[in-house]
Amino acid sequence: MGVFRKATSLMTIGLVDFRSDKERIARNTKRTGKELKKQTKLMKEAKKRGK
């Protein structure tokens, strides 16, 4: 995935973004989903405890 982009980024010392927009969006979407699952789990546990 984007080997050329990553190599160019390293050679230009960061002038070219290491990740493409698509990679960045996919990564953030994945993180958001994980955080929502954690939050939902914590809310369910708190509800069971009666808080």
C-alpha positions in Angstrom: 0.0 0.0 0.0 1.6 3.2 -1.2 5.2 1.9 -1.1 6.2 4.6 -3.5 4.6 7.3 -1.3 6.2 6.0 1.9 9.6 5.8 0.2 9.2 9.3 -1.1 8.2 10.6 2.3 11.3 9.1 3.9 13.6 10.5 1.1 12.2 14.0 1.2 12.3 14.1 5.1 8.5 14.5 5.4 7.7 16.9 2.6 5.4 14.3 1.1 2.8 12.9 3.5 3.6 9.4 4.8 0.0 8.3 4.5 -2.5 9.0 1.8 -5.9 10.6 2.6 -7.6 7.3 2.1 -5.3 5.5 4.6 -5.7 8.3 7.1 -9.5 8.2 6.9 -9.6 4.4 7.2 -7.3 4.5 10.2 -9.3 7.1 12.0 -12.6 5.4 11.3 -11.2 2.1 12.7 -10.0 3.9 15.9 -13.4 5.7 16.3 -15.2 2.4 16.0 -13.0 0.8 18.7 -13.5 3.7 21.0 -17.3 3.6 20.6 -17.3 -0.1 21.5 -15.3 0.6 24.6 -17.6 3.4 25.7 -20.7 1.4 25.1 -19.3 -1.5 27.2 -18.4 0.9 30.0 -21.9 2.4 29.9 -23.5 -1.0 30.1 -21.4 -2.0 33.1 -22.2 1.3 34.9 -25.9 0.7 34.2 -25.7 -2.8 35.7 -24.1 -1.4 38.9 -27.0 1.1 39.1 -25.0 4.3 38.8 
